[in-house]
Amino acid sequence: MLLPTLTHIINTSLLTGIFPTAFKQARVTPLLKKPTLNTSLIENYRPVSLLPFIAKTLERVVFNQVSLFLSQNNKLDAKQSGFRSGHSTETALLSVTEALRIAKAHSKSSVLILLDLSAAFDTVNHQILLSTLSSLGIAGIPLRWFESYLTDDPTVAARISGCLSDISAWMKEHHLQLNLAKTELIVFPAAPTLQHDITIQLGSSTITPSTSVRNLGVIFDDQLTFKDHIAKTARSCRFALHNIRKIRPFLTEHAAQLLVQALVISRLDYCNALLAGLPSNTVKPLQMIQNAAARLVFKEPKRAHVTPLFISLHWLPIAARIKFKTLMLAHRTTTGSAPAYMHSLLRIYIPSRNLRSASERRLVVPSQRGSKSLSRTFSFTIPGWWNDLPTHIRSTGSLSIFKQQLKTHLFRHYLTSTYT
């Protein structure tokens, strides 16, 4: 009966404000940040800390409660997505992409600068962190718990001291340093033919524009086509399928399905809401990957028809998966559980008179006003998809019931066509 013991340890830690010293010892494994980096340089590795299970559990409990406290007391910025319930890299990137697309649709150019901090977690000063928590209203035993957690770790303290001795004068007060080598600049021109000669001088370094940048695992190109991202995703999925194919003879059908879903389908689904509104030929490489994945699960030849395979696996094709993800976000937005910044993208239709449509939970479809590029924005595409749903699905208040009904609806609609 391990659970009662773990519960007692966690509750005792929370009640006393003391983090057990024994649980602060972690096994740190160096992990190469990118396969293309020089393996002989220490700065190209990311330290991965593996804490004991109970320490991870205790961390998760406390940080979830702190995030909830800060959110309920309006201590978090409305645009902050990190460590917040209902927020994710996908919703953050969706907000940025929508702003870029709308600017482009209105013949305006945009600039996106991605800043990187050198060893951000290692250079955080513990006293500043504790002072910040105190200013946000964290006090008493919860604050003592964080103080207990951050003390007695000589290795981290030594690394912090080493970093602080090298940082610039501008960042000394905050004990942080911008990593100029990883700072990137990308310009999104209002039109493909428009060129901007923009460079940024930051200290002694000059930052010049790139045609594509990586942001939270998604590759942005300067035309917002996401072709580079799709190509990179397809390559990584093909590599995973290649490796699974080698061991497929030794796997059961169920094991193969689980492996494919974990290593391939999850990559196809990551931040796929950003692909909403793109032409079907742009996302076709992802569909070809999914087709190959289904054939691999069932050991079917390359020319095998995939529709019956998808039906058997209960997989939605790529276009339907994109629509499923975005409509789930739409439902969360209409019910108030989505991030606040999503609410500005979608508006519930309210008729001027007391009409029957008032109870149908429709969304307002913005006017394009002569700009075809607005048709690829989230705020234009999703209301049309939402309003096309049957009324009984749109009016469902429960997220779990909506999810089930939506998948059934899309499953019936999309799998009547042929995918090869």
Residue pairs with C-beta under 8 A, 6 or more apart in sequence:
6 54
6 57
9 20
9 54
9 58
10 54
10 57
10 58
10 61
13 19
13 20
13 58
13 145
14 58
14 61
14 62
14 141
14 145
15 141
16 141
17 140
17 141
17 142
17 143
17 144
17 145
17 147
17 148
18 144
18 145
18 148
19 58
19 145
19 148
19 149
21 152
23 51
23 52
23 54
23 55
23 58
24 55
24 149
24 152
24 153
25 52
26 49
26 50
26 51
26 52
26 55
27 49
27 50
28 47
28 48
28 49
28 50
29 47
29 48
29 50
30 45
30 46
30 47
30 48
31 45
31 46
31 47
31 48
32 39
32 44
32 45
32 46
33 44
33 45
33 46
34 44
37 44
38 44
51 59
62 142
62 145
62 146
63 83
64 85
65 142
66 133
66 138
66 142
67 76
67 83
67 84
67 85
68 85
69 75
69 137
69 138
70 76
70 136
70 137
71 84
71 85
73 137
75 136
75 137
76 84
78 340
78 341
79 95
79 341
80 87
81 87
81 88
81 89
81 91
81 92
81 339
84 339
86 332
86 337
86 338
86 339
87 339
89 216
89 217
89 218
89 271
90 270
90 271
90 273
90 274
90 325
91 329
91 338
91 339
91 341
91 342
92 216
93 215
93 216
93 218
93 271
93 274
94 271
94 273
94 274
94 329
94 342
94 378
95 339
95 341
95 342
95 345
96 112
96 215
97 220
97 224
97 274
97 378
98 345
98 377
98 378
98 379
99 110
100 110
100 112
100 188
100 224
101 224
101 373
101 374
101 376
101 377
101 378
102 374
102 377
102 379
103 109
103 110
103 188
103 190
104 110
104 188
104 190
104 224
104 373
105 371
105 373
105 374
105 377
106 371
107 190
107 191
108 190
109 187
109 188
109 189
109 190
109 194
109 196
110 187
110 188
111 185
111 186
111 187
111 188
111 198
112 185
112 186
112 187
112 188
112 213
112 215
112 220
113 183
113 184
113 185
113 186
113 200
113 207
114 183
114 184
114 185
114 186
114 213
114 215
115 178
115 183
116 178
116 179
116 182
116 183
117 123
117 176
117 177
117 178
117 179
118 163
118 167
118 176
118 177
118 178
118 179
119 159
119 163
120 176
122 156
122 159
122 160
122 163
123 160
123 163
123 164
123 167
123 175
123 176
123 177
124 160
124 175
124 176
125 160
125 164
125 174
125 175
126 150
126 151
126 160
128 174
128 175
129 146
129 150
130 143
130 146
130 147
130 150
133 143
133 146
134 143
138 146
160 175
163 175
163 177
164 172
164 175
166 177
167 175
167 176
167 177
168 177
168 178
168 203
171 177
171 178
178 202
180 202
180 203
180 205
180 207
183 202
183 205
183 207
184 207
184 210
184 213
185 198
185 199
185 200
185 207
185 208
185 209
185 210
185 213
186 209
186 210
186 211
186 212
186 213
186 220
186 222
187 196
187 198
187 209
187 222
188 222
188 223
188 224
189 195
189 196
189 222
192 223
196 209
198 209
199 206
199 207
199 208
199 209
200 206
200 207
201 207
209 222
211 221
211 222
212 219
212 220
212 221
212 222
212 228
213 219
213 220
214 220
216 271
217 270
217 271
218 226
218 229
218 270
218 271
218 274
219 226
219 228
219 229
219 232
220 226
220 229
221 227
221 228
221 229
225 278
225 282
226 274
226 275
226 278
226 282
227 282
230 275
230 282
230 283
230 285
230 286
231 285
233 267
233 268
233 270
233 286
233 289
234 285
234 286
234 288
234 289
236 267
237 264
237 267
237 268
237 289
237 293
238 289
238 292
240 263
240 264
240 267
241 260
241 264
241 289
241 292
241 293
241 296
244 256
244 259
244 260
244 263
244 264
244 296
245 296
248 256
248 296
248 299
251 259
253 297
253 298
256 296
256 297
257 297
257 313
260 293
260 296
260 297
264 289
264 290
264 293
265 290
265 293
265 315
268 286
268 289
268 290
268 318
268 321
269 321
269 325
272 318
272 321
272 322
272 325
273 322
273 325
273 326
273 329
273 378
275 282
275 283
275 322
276 322
276 323
276 326
276 378
276 381
276 382
277 375
277 376
277 377
277 378
277 380
277 381
278 376
280 319
283 318
283 319
283 322
286 318
287 317
287 318
287 319
287 419
290 306
290 315
290 317
290 318
291 306
291 419
291 420
292 302
294 300
294 306
294 309
294 310
294 313
294 315
295 301
295 302
295 304
295 306
295 309
297 309
297 313
298 304
298 309
298 312
300 309
303 420
305 418
305 420
306 419
306 420
307 415
307 417
307 418
307 419
310 316
310 317
310 415
310 419
311 415
314 411
316 324
316 407
316 410
316 411
316 414
317 414
317 415
317 419
319 414
320 410
320 411
320 413
320 414
323 385
323 410
324 406
324 407
324 410
326 378
326 381
326 382
326 385
327 382
327 385
327 386
327 389
327 406
328 399
328 402
328 403
328 406
329 338
329 342
329 382
330 346
330 363
330 382
330 383
330 385
330 386
331 396
331 399
331 402
331 406
332 338
332 342
332 399
333 342
333 343
333 345
333 346
334 346
334 348
334 361
334 363
335 397
335 399
336 343
337 399
345 378
345 379
345 382
346 363
346 364
346 379
346 382
346 383
346 386
347 363
347 364
348 361
348 362
348 363
348 364
349 357
349 362
349 363
349 364
350 358
351 357
351 358
359 395
360 391
360 394
360 395
361 394
361 395
362 383
362 386
362 387
362 394
363 382
363 383
363 386
363 387
364 383
365 380
365 383
365 384
365 387
366 374
366 379
366 380
366 383
368 374
368 375
368 380
374 380
375 381
386 394
387 394
389 406
389 409
390 409
392 405
393 402
393 405
393 406
393 409
396 402
396 405
